[in-house]
């Protein structure tokens, strides 16, 4: 008889512990069905959240071996094959307060979602009689974002939120803001972008965990990039974020390589770079990560252009301009 073991993180409001549950393998089970099996047959006190069981509501999201997923949409066989083990570790999704066992509190996240101003403010020419029409091509620009089910998998794995959530919102919030910002029926797409500018739009670490973990194939990092491009196109070019992007592009277009010695002063300004980054620079010099000669050469000159630089420049000039 094949036995499957779930090591599940438990929490009763005061005490946290890990408890093991074993059950007989059966083909066709999902991870969520396995949890119900444990709750119904072994331990009625085990708490987790579930509703539709069809990957529509997003309520059941958890971590399996440290990876966020929808247990209702994850076959047990697939999970066992992925980790090559008959033992799995189940825990609540990250970056949420834990209420009990695998249940987390969404209250603060919903309040933060309001900052995206989720709601369509239609253009004046749209009336009750005409409706808010858009072409299939216009719908295609935002249809993927409509698939967001607020499961929290993206927020769970966001490294920026894990580091500091005070100046950054959940990836799904940016996705909802981008959806309305790029909706052809919207009276003012920048209304949503401006609020995101003051809520960490330029703080994304580009770890891409939100992209790789989304069970619906949504790309919050791409939504963030699209809103950044819209902001820059509308003249919002001041601040470290836009300056960093401009410096990054300048280096790629000039030589195809980053000049990291110049990147920081271009982003933060010479005075701030000299005062706030000096300690970091000295530590790099001390540990042999760079030499004084290398720093001087890169600052006074530049990298040599890479082979095929003209091809790269054509790509940048054709695709890199915000529209």
TINUMAR-760041 format. One record per residue (C-alpha): residue number from 1; x, y, z. Coordinates in pm, 1 decimal, padded with zeros to 6 digits. Example, Ala and Ser with C-alpha at 12.3 -4.5 7.8 and 13.67 -1.06 7.14 Angstrom:
<atoms>
<atom i="1" px="01230.0" py="-00450.0" pz="00780.0"/>
<atom i="2" px="01367.0" py="-00106.0" pz="00714.0"/>
</atoms>
This chain:
<atoms>
<atom i="1" px="00000.0" py="00000.0" pz="00000.0"/>
<atom i="2" px="00137.4" py="00341.3" pz="-00099.0"/>
<atom i="3" px="00118.6" py="00597.6" pz="00180.0"/>
<atom i="4" px="00124.6" py="00974.3" pz="00130.1"/>
<atom i="5" px="00228.9" py="01209.4" pz="00410.8"/>
<atom i="6" px="00140.6" py="01576.6" pz="00448.4"/>
<atom i="7" px="00343.9" py="01776.8" pz="00699.9"/>
<atom i="8" px="00107.3" py="02067.5" pz="00766.4"/>
<atom i="9" px="00192.9" py="02390.2" pz="00948.8"/>
<atom i="10" px="-00062.4" py="02445.9" pz="01222.6"/>
<atom i="11" px="-00150.1" py="02760.7" pz="01418.0"/>
<atom i="12" px="-00417.7" py="02806.6" pz="01683.9"/>
<atom i="13" px="-00380.8" py="03179.4" pz="01739.5"/>
<atom i="14" px="-00109.0" py="03138.1" pz="02001.0"/>
<atom i="15" px="00101.3" py="02834.7" pz="01922.2"/>
<atom i="16" px="00257.7" py="02723.4" pz="01594.0"/>
<atom i="17" px="00366.0" py="02368.2" pz="01516.0"/>
<atom i="18" px="00392.4" py="02118.7" pz="01229.3"/>
<atom i="19" px="00172.3" py="01810.4" pz="01229.4"/>
<atom i="20" px="00204.3" py="01503.8" pz="01007.1"/>
<atom i="21" px="-00089.2" py="01322.8" pz="00848.1"/>
<atom i="22" px="-00062.9" py="01004.2" pz="00643.0"/>
<atom i="23" px="-00327.4" py="00857.5" pz="00414.5"/>
<atom i="24" px="-00356.8" py="00588.4" pz="00152.2"/>
<atom i="25" px="-00276.6" py="00694.6" pz="-00202.3"/>
<atom i="26" px="-00567.1" py="00699.7" pz="-00444.7"/>
<atom i="27" px="-00548.8" py="00798.8" pz="-00812.7"/>
<atom i="28" px="-00734.3" py="01110.7" pz="-00918.7"/>
<atom i="29" px="-00699.0" py="01304.4" pz="-00593.3"/>
<atom i="30" px="-00616.2" py="01672.8" pz="-00595.6"/>
<atom i="31" px="-00417.1" py="01830.2" pz="-00314.7"/>
<atom i="32" px="-00737.8" py="01996.2" pz="-00193.1"/>
<atom i="33" px="-00931.2" py="01667.7" pz="-00200.7"/>
<atom i="34" px="-00649.8" py="01517.9" pz="00007.2"/>
<atom i="35" px="-00693.3" py="01795.6" pz="00264.6"/>
<atom i="36" px="-01066.7" py="01725.9" pz="00283.9"/>
<atom i="37" px="-00988.0" py="01357.3" pz="00326.5"/>
<atom i="38" px="-00765.4" py="01438.8" pz="00625.4"/>
<atom i="39" px="-01022.2" py="01674.3" pz="00777.2"/>
<atom i="40" px="-01311.6" py="01429.3" pz="00735.1"/>
<atom i="41" px="-01129.1" py="01109.4" pz="00836.0"/>
<atom i="42" px="-00850.4" py="01214.2" pz="01073.1"/>
<atom i="43" px="-00869.0" py="01563.6" pz="01222.4"/>
<atom i="44" px="-01176.5" py="01785.4" pz="01212.8"/>
<atom i="45" px="-00978.4" py="02068.6" pz="01375.6"/>
<atom i="46" px="-00759.8" py="02120.1" pz="01066.3"/>
<atom i="47" px="-00849.8" py="02456.0" pz="00913.0"/>
<atom i="48" px="-00814.3" py="02565.3" pz="00552.4"/>
<atom i="49" px="-01024.9" py="02769.6" pz="00309.5"/>
<atom i="50" px="-01202.5" py="02641.3" pz="-00000.2"/>
<atom i="51" px="-01513.7" py="02718.2" pz="-00198.6"/>
<atom i="52" px="-01559.0" py="02650.0" pz="-00570.7"/>
<atom i="53" px="-01302.7" py="02367.9" pz="-00605.0"/>
<atom i="54" px="-01274.0" py="02471.3" pz="-00970.9"/>
<atom i="55" px="-00991.1" py="02729.4" pz="-00976.2"/>
<atom i="56" px="-01243.2" py="03011.8" pz="-01003.7"/>
<atom i="57" px="-01270.9" py="03167.9" pz="-00656.9"/>
<atom i="58" px="-00903.1" py="03155.8" pz="-00552.1"/>
<atom i="59" px="-00993.8" py="03091.3" pz="-00188.7"/>
<atom i="60" px="-00789.5" py="02775.2" pz="-00135.5"/>
<atom i="61" px="-00436.8" py="02901.3" pz="-00219.3"/>
<atom i="62" px="-00160.8" py="02751.6" pz="-00003.9"/>
<atom i="63" px="00209.2" py="02674.3" pz="-00025.8"/>
<atom i="64" px="00329.0" py="02325.1" pz="-00109.5"/>
<atom i="65" px="00699.7" py="02276.8" pz="-00040.9"/>
<atom i="66" px="00732.1" py="02655.0" pz="-00030.3"/>
<atom i="67" px="00558.2" py="02719.0" pz="-00363.2"/>
<atom i="68" px="00220.8" py="02893.1" pz="-00383.0"/>
<atom i="69" px="-00049.3" py="02717.3" pz="-00582.2"/>
<atom i="70" px="-00420.5" py="02637.3" pz="-00596.6"/>
<atom i="71" px="-00465.1" py="02294.2" pz="-00435.1"/>
<atom i="72" px="-00801.0" py="02250.2" pz="-00609.2"/>
<atom i="73" px="-00623.7" py="02281.3" pz="-00945.0"/>
<atom i="74" px="-00318.6" py="02072.0" pz="-00852.5"/>
<atom i="75" px="-00332.7" py="01697.2" pz="-00900.4"/>
<atom i="76" px="-00169.2" py="01507.7" pz="-00616.9"/>
<atom i="77" px="00015.6" py="01294.1" pz="-00871.9"/>
<atom i="78" px="00165.0" py="01605.9" pz="-01030.5"/>
<atom i="79" px="00281.5" py="01740.7" pz="-00695.3"/>
<atom i="80" px="00438.2" py="01408.0" pz="-00596.6"/>
<atom i="81" px="00611.5" py="01379.6" pz="-00934.8"/>
<atom i="82" px="00736.1" py="01738.4" pz="-00919.8"/>
<atom i="83" px="00910.2" py="01689.5" pz="-00586.9"/>
<atom i="84" px="00993.2" py="01320.4" pz="-00631.8"/>
<atom i="85" px="00860.1" py="01235.9" pz="-00288.9"/>
<atom i="86" px="00553.4" py="01088.9" pz="-00117.1"/>
<atom i="87" px="00588.7" py="01351.7" pz="00155.2"/>
<atom i="88" px="00480.6" py="01713.6" pz="00103.3"/>
<atom i="89" px="00503.0" py="02016.2" pz="00332.8"/>
<atom i="90" px="00190.0" py="02234.1" pz="00332.0"/>
<atom i="91" px="00187.0" py="02586.2" pz="00474.6"/>
<atom i="92" px="-00022.8" py="02904.4" pz="00444.8"/>
<atom i="93" px="00061.0" py="03147.5" pz="00165.0"/>
<atom i="94" px="00323.2" py="03406.0" pz="00255.1"/>
<atom i="95" px="00297.1" py="03779.7" pz="00322.3"/>
<atom i="96" px="-00047.3" py="03738.8" pz="00480.3"/>
<atom i="97" px="-00132.2" py="03725.8" pz="00853.7"/>
<atom i="98" px="-00218.7" py="03368.9" pz="00950.1"/>
<atom i="99" px="-00557.1" py="03322.9" pz="01117.9"/>
<atom i="100" px="-00554.1" py="02948.3" pz="01177.5"/>
<atom i="101" px="-00351.3" py="02667.6" pz="01019.0"/>
<atom i="102" px="-00369.6" py="02726.8" pz="00640.5"/>
<atom i="103" px="-00618.0" py="03015.7" pz="00666.7"/>
<atom i="104" px="-00496.1" py="03374.1" pz="00618.7"/>
<atom i="105" px="-00649.4" py="03717.9" pz="00674.0"/>
<atom i="106" px="-00731.6" py="03916.5" pz="00357.5"/>
<atom i="107" px="-00867.8" py="04228.7" pz="00530.7"/>
<atom i="108" px="-00565.3" py="04454.5" pz="00482.2"/>
<atom i="109" px="-00510.0" py="04330.2" pz="00127.2"/>
<atom i="110" px="-00863.3" py="04424.8" pz="00022.8"/>
<atom i="111" px="-00813.4" py="04771.8" pz="00167.3"/>
<atom i="112" px="-00490.2" py="04805.9" pz="-00028.7"/>
<atom i="113" px="-00672.6" py="04694.5" pz="-00343.7"/>
<atom i="114" px="-00888.9" py="05006.9" pz="-00315.0"/>
<atom i="115" px="-00581.4" py="05215.3" pz="-00399.8"/>
<atom i="116" px="-00603.4" py="05083.8" pz="-00756.4"/>
<atom i="117" px="-00943.8" py="05255.5" pz="-00785.4"/>
<atom i="118" px="-01092.8" py="04936.7" pz="-00933.0"/>
<atom i="119" px="-01383.6" py="05062.0" pz="-01135.4"/>
<atom i="120" px="-01435.8" py="05192.1" pz="-01485.8"/>
<atom i="121" px="-01480.8" py="05566.8" pz="-01527.9"/>
<atom i="122" px="-01616.2" py="05566.0" pz="-01882.7"/>
<atom i="123" px="-01544.9" py="05827.9" pz="-02145.9"/>
<atom i="124" px="-01810.9" py="06095.1" pz="-02185.5"/>
<atom i="125" px="-01928.2" py="05972.4" pz="-02524.8"/>
<atom i="126" px="-02045.4" py="05647.5" pz="-02367.6"/>
<atom i="127" px="-02403.3" py="05671.4" pz="-02243.2"/>
<atom i="128" px="-02665.3" py="05435.1" pz="-02108.8"/>
<atom i="129" px="-02804.5" py="05415.4" pz="-02460.9"/>
<atom i="130" px="-02479.2" py="05351.3" pz="-02646.2"/>
<atom i="131" px="-02309.5" py="05135.4" pz="-02382.9"/>
<atom i="132" px="-01932.8" py="05108.9" pz="-02335.3"/>
<atom i="133" px="-01827.6" py="04934.1" pz="-02650.6"/>
<atom i="134" px="-01480.0" py="04824.2" pz="-02748.4"/>
<atom i="135" px="-01334.0" py="04625.7" pz="-03034.5"/>
<atom i="136" px="-01199.4" py="04269.1" pz="-03000.0"/>
<atom i="137" px="-00847.4" py="04411.2" pz="-03042.1"/>
<atom i="138" px="-00903.6" py="04659.1" pz="-02758.2"/>
<atom i="139" px="-01044.1" py="04384.6" pz="-02535.5"/>
<atom i="140" px="-00743.8" py="04164.3" pz="-02611.3"/>
<atom i="141" px="-00516.9" py="04423.0" pz="-02446.8"/>
<atom i="142" px="-00677.7" py="04372.0" pz="-02104.3"/>
<atom i="143" px="-00856.1" py="04037.0" pz="-02117.4"/>
<atom i="144" px="-00578.6" py="03845.6" pz="-01941.6"/>
<atom i="145" px="-00595.0" py="04075.9" pz="-01636.5"/>
<atom i="146" px="-00966.5" py="04001.2" pz="-01605.7"/>
<atom i="147" px="-00870.9" py="03643.0" pz="-01517.7"/>
<atom i="148" px="-00729.0" py="03750.2" pz="-01180.1"/>
<atom i="149" px="-00917.5" py="03559.5" pz="-00907.9"/>
<atom i="150" px="-00742.1" py="03723.6" pz="-00610.0"/>
<atom i="151" px="-00592.0" py="03397.0" pz="-00490.4"/>
<atom i="152" px="-00286.6" py="03573.1" pz="-00345.2"/>
<atom i="153" px="-00024.0" py="03344.2" pz="-00499.7"/>
<atom i="154" px="00159.3" py="03641.3" pz="-00652.9"/>
<atom i="155" px="00165.8" py="03833.6" pz="-00325.8"/>
<atom i="156" px="00277.2" py="03524.3" pz="-00137.7"/>
<atom i="157" px="00598.6" py="03494.1" pz="-00338.1"/>
<atom i="158" px="00672.2" py="03865.3" pz="-00392.0"/>
<atom i="159" px="01024.9" py="03933.0" pz="-00266.2"/>
<atom i="160" px="00963.9" py="04306.2" pz="-00240.4"/>
<atom i="161" px="00663.6" py="04250.9" pz="-00010.6"/>
<atom i="162" px="00868.1" py="04009.7" pz="00197.8"/>
<atom i="163" px="01140.7" py="04271.7" pz="00234.4"/>
<atom i="164" px="00916.2" py="04573.9" pz="00297.5"/>
<atom i="165" px="00546.1" py="04614.7" pz="00226.8"/>
<atom i="166" px="00524.9" py="04973.3" pz="00352.7"/>
<atom i="167" px="00612.0" py="05127.5" pz="00015.5"/>
<atom i="168" px="00484.9" py="04860.5" pz="-00221.7"/>
<atom i="169" px="00150.3" py="04702.5" pz="-00302.9"/>
<atom i="170" px="00058.2" py="04345.4" pz="-00384.0"/>
<atom i="171" px="00123.2" py="04244.2" pz="-00748.1"/>
<atom i="172" px="-00246.5" py="04175.5" pz="-00804.1"/>
<atom i="173" px="-00322.2" py="04537.9" pz="-00709.9"/>
<atom i="174" px="-00095.9" py="04658.4" pz="-00991.1"/>
<atom i="175" px="-00266.1" py="04415.4" pz="-01228.8"/>
<atom i="176" px="-00609.4" py="04556.8" pz="-01146.7"/>
<atom i="177" px="-00482.6" py="04914.5" pz="-01182.8"/>
<atom i="178" px="-00324.7" py="04831.8" pz="-01517.8"/>
<atom i="179" px="-00646.2" py="04672.1" pz="-01637.8"/>
<atom i="180" px="-00837.2" py="04997.2" pz="-01595.5"/>
<atom i="181" px="-00547.9" py="05218.0" pz="-01704.1"/>
<atom i="182" px="-00529.2" py="05041.0" pz="-02041.0"/>
<atom i="183" px="-00901.7" py="04993.1" pz="-02092.8"/>
<atom i="184" px="-01001.6" py="05172.9" pz="-02413.6"/>
<atom i="185" px="-01328.5" py="05276.9" pz="-02251.3"/>
<atom i="186" px="-01157.5" py="05455.6" pz="-01961.7"/>
<atom i="187" px="-01191.0" py="05833.8" pz="-01943.0"/>
<atom i="188" px="-00849.2" py="05875.1" pz="-01781.9"/>
<atom i="189" px="-00611.3" py="05580.5" pz="-01766.5"/>
<atom i="190" px="-00350.0" py="05791.4" pz="-01592.0"/>
<atom i="191" px="-00586.5" py="05827.5" pz="-01295.8"/>
<atom i="192" px="-00496.5" py="05472.3" pz="-01195.9"/>
<atom i="193" px="-00127.8" py="05505.8" pz="-01286.4"/>
<atom i="194" px="-00079.7" py="05818.0" pz="-01073.1"/>
<atom i="195" px="-00201.0" py="05634.9" pz="-00764.8"/>
<atom i="196" px="00038.3" py="05350.5" pz="-00837.0"/>
<atom i="197" px="00328.5" py="05597.4" pz="-00871.7"/>
<atom i="198" px="00282.5" py="05692.8" pz="-00507.7"/>
<atom i="199" px="00244.5" py="05329.9" pz="-00403.3"/>
<atom i="200" px="00567.9" py="05173.7" pz="-00524.1"/>
<atom i="201" px="00528.8" py="05142.1" pz="-00901.2"/>
<atom i="202" px="00906.2" py="05181.4" pz="-00941.6"/>
<atom i="203" px="00992.9" py="04957.4" pz="-00643.9"/>
<atom i="204" px="00942.6" py="04617.5" pz="-00814.5"/>
<atom i="205" px="01253.8" py="04396.1" pz="-00780.7"/>
<atom i="206" px="01189.2" py="04209.1" pz="-01108.8"/>
<atom i="207" px="01217.6" py="03871.3" pz="-00936.2"/>
<atom i="208" px="00931.2" py="03746.0" pz="-01160.0"/>
<atom i="209" px="00789.7" py="03524.7" pz="-00884.7"/>
<atom i="210" px="00448.0" py="03681.1" pz="-00944.3"/>
<atom i="211" px="00466.5" py="03568.7" pz="-01306.4"/>
<atom i="212" px="00587.3" py="03215.7" pz="-01241.2"/>
<atom i="213" px="00341.4" py="03146.3" pz="-00957.8"/>
<atom i="214" px="00018.5" py="03288.7" pz="-01103.2"/>
<atom i="215" px="-00215.7" py="02993.4" pz="-01168.2"/>
<atom i="216" px="-00396.8" py="03194.9" pz="-01435.7"/>
<atom i="217" px="-00091.3" py="03292.1" pz="-01638.9"/>
<atom i="218" px="-00122.6" py="03662.1" pz="-01556.6"/>
<atom i="219" px="00197.1" py="03868.5" pz="-01561.1"/>
<atom i="220" px="00181.3" py="04135.9" pz="-01287.4"/>
<atom i="221" px="00543.1" py="04232.7" pz="-01355.7"/>
<atom i="222" px="00442.8" py="04308.6" pz="-01714.0"/>
<atom i="223" px="00149.6" py="04516.9" pz="-01589.7"/>
<atom i="224" px="00389.4" py="04715.6" pz="-01373.0"/>
<atom i="225" px="00620.2" py="04770.0" pz="-01670.6"/>
<atom i="226" px="00327.0" py="04883.2" pz="-01888.2"/>
<atom i="227" px="00216.8" py="05141.0" pz="-01631.7"/>
<atom i="228" px="00573.3" py="05266.8" pz="-01596.2"/>
<atom i="229" px="00586.9" py="05316.8" pz="-01972.9"/>
<atom i="230" px="00254.8" py="05502.8" pz="-01963.9"/>
<atom i="231" px="00378.1" py="05724.5" pz="-01680.8"/>
<atom i="232" px="00698.7" py="05813.9" pz="-01866.6"/>
<atom i="233" px="00503.1" py="05880.1" pz="-02188.3"/>
<atom i="234" px="00291.6" py="06128.8" pz="-01991.9"/>
<atom i="235" px="00595.4" py="06318.9" pz="-01864.8"/>
<atom i="236" px="00652.1" py="06149.4" pz="-01528.0"/>
<atom i="237" px="01028.9" py="06126.7" pz="-01569.3"/>
<atom i="238" px="01151.0" py="06260.1" pz="-01234.9"/>
<atom i="239" px="01264.7" py="06036.4" pz="-00951.5"/>
<atom i="240" px="01512.2" py="05748.9" pz="-00911.5"/>
<atom i="241" px="01289.3" py="05496.9" pz="-01088.3"/>
<atom i="242" px="01247.8" py="05677.0" pz="-01421.8"/>
<atom i="243" px="01609.9" py="05796.5" pz="-01411.5"/>
<atom i="244" px="01730.8" py="05440.7" pz="-01352.4"/>
<atom i="245" px="01528.3" py="05313.4" pz="-01647.5"/>
<atom i="246" px="01662.1" py="05593.8" pz="-01868.3"/>
<atom i="247" px="02021.6" py="05525.1" pz="-01761.7"/>
<atom i="248" px="01972.0" py="05154.3" pz="-01820.9"/>
<atom i="249" px="01844.1" py="05218.4" pz="-02172.6"/>
<atom i="250" px="02121.1" py="05466.9" pz="-02246.5"/>
<atom i="251" px="02388.8" py="05210.2" pz="-02164.9"/>
<atom i="252" px="02224.0" py="04937.2" pz="-02370.8"/>
<atom i="253" px="02177.4" py="05166.2" pz="-02668.9"/>
<atom i="254" px="02530.0" py="05307.2" pz="-02650.7"/>
<atom i="255" px="02730.0" py="04990.6" pz="-02595.2"/>
<atom i="256" px="02498.9" py="04696.8" pz="-02520.9"/>
<atom i="257" px="02654.0" py="04665.3" pz="-02173.7"/>
<atom i="258" px="02571.5" py="04826.2" pz="-01840.9"/>
<atom i="259" px="02820.2" py="05071.1" pz="-01695.8"/>
<atom i="260" px="02739.3" py="05007.1" pz="-01330.9"/>
<atom i="261" px="02984.4" py="05270.4" pz="-01210.5"/>
<atom i="262" px="02783.1" py="05541.3" pz="-01387.5"/>
<atom i="263" px="02443.8" py="05379.5" pz="-01331.5"/>
<atom i="264" px="02412.3" py="05478.7" pz="-00965.6"/>
<atom i="265" px="02508.7" py="05848.9" pz="-01009.0"/>
<atom i="266" px="02274.7" py="05875.8" pz="-01306.9"/>
<atom i="267" px="01994.7" py="05724.8" pz="-01099.3"/>
<atom i="268" px="02044.2" py="05889.3" pz="-00761.7"/>
<atom i="269" px="02252.8" py="06196.7" pz="-00844.5"/>
<atom i="270" px="02622.7" py="06246.5" pz="-00783.5"/>
<atom i="271" px="02593.2" py="06384.8" pz="-00429.2"/>
<atom i="272" px="02363.6" py="06113.7" pz="-00297.0"/>
<atom i="273" px="02562.3" py="05839.9" pz="-00470.1"/>
<atom i="274" px="02886.8" py="05971.2" pz="-00323.0"/>
<atom i="275" px="02750.4" py="06002.4" pz="00029.8"/>
<atom i="276" px="02509.8" py="05711.2" pz="00065.9"/>
<atom i="277" px="02686.9" py="05452.7" pz="-00152.0"/>
<atom i="278" px="03044.3" py="05521.6" pz="-00050.0"/>
<atom i="279" px="03046.4" py="05257.8" pz="00223.0"/>
<atom i="280" px="02917.8" py="04993.5" pz="-00016.8"/>
<atom i="281" px="03177.4" py="05094.8" pz="-00277.9"/>
<atom i="282" px="03460.6" py="05074.1" pz="-00025.4"/>
<atom i="283" px="03349.7" py="04726.4" pz="00083.6"/>
<atom i="284" px="03350.8" py="04609.6" pz="-00278.6"/>
<atom i="285" px="03700.4" py="04747.9" pz="-00326.0"/>
<atom i="286" px="03817.2" py="04589.0" pz="-00001.0"/>
<atom i="287" px="03685.4" py="04246.3" pz="-00099.0"/>
<atom i="288" px="03823.1" py="04254.1" pz="-00450.3"/>
<atom i="289" px="03488.7" py="04284.6" pz="-00630.5"/>
<atom i="290" px="03633.9" py="04576.4" pz="-00826.2"/>
<atom i="291" px="03957.6" py="04773.3" pz="-00840.7"/>
<atom i="292" px="04024.8" py="05146.5" pz="-00830.4"/>
<atom i="293" px="04159.8" py="05119.9" pz="-01185.3"/>
<atom i="294" px="03839.3" py="04955.1" pz="-01311.8"/>
<atom i="295" px="03621.8" py="05213.3" pz="-01140.4"/>
<atom i="296" px="03825.8" py="05501.3" pz="-01282.2"/>
<atom i="297" px="03830.3" py="05359.8" pz="-01635.7"/>
<atom i="298" px="03455.8" py="05292.8" pz="-01641.7"/>
<atom i="299" px="03375.9" py="05636.8" pz="-01505.2"/>
<atom i="300" px="03608.0" py="05828.2" pz="-01736.8"/>
<atom i="301" px="03542.5" py="05617.8" pz="-02046.5"/>
<atom i="302" px="03282.8" py="05352.6" pz="-02120.4"/>
<atom i="303" px="03240.5" py="04989.9" pz="-02222.8"/>
<atom i="304" px="03328.5" py="04892.0" pz="-02577.2"/>
<atom i="305" px="03019.5" py="04827.0" pz="-02793.0"/>
<atom i="306" px="02921.9" py="04462.7" pz="-02822.5"/>
<atom i="307" px="02926.9" py="04278.7" pz="-03152.5"/>
<atom i="308" px="02600.0" py="04339.4" pz="-03337.5"/>
<atom i="309" px="02520.8" py="04659.7" pz="-03146.8"/>
<atom i="310" px="02332.7" py="04805.8" pz="-03445.6"/>
<atom i="311" px="02085.2" py="04518.9" pz="-03434.4"/>
<atom i="312" px="02026.1" py="04577.8" pz="-03064.6"/>
<atom i="313" px="01976.1" py="04949.7" pz="-03127.6"/>
<atom i="314" px="01710.5" py="04875.7" pz="-03388.7"/>
<atom i="315" px="01524.3" py="04656.4" pz="-03139.9"/>
<atom i="316" px="01542.6" py="04920.0" pz="-02865.9"/>
<atom i="317" px="01428.8" py="05200.7" pz="-03092.6"/>
<atom i="318" px="01141.2" py="05002.3" pz="-03239.7"/>
<atom i="319" px="01012.7" py="04826.6" pz="-02926.7"/>
<atom i="320" px="01144.5" py="05029.2" pz="-02635.6"/>
<atom i="321" px="00955.7" py="05352.3" pz="-02696.1"/>
<atom i="322" px="00650.8" py="05383.4" pz="-02468.0"/>
<atom i="323" px="00325.9" py="05406.4" pz="-02663.3"/>
</atoms>
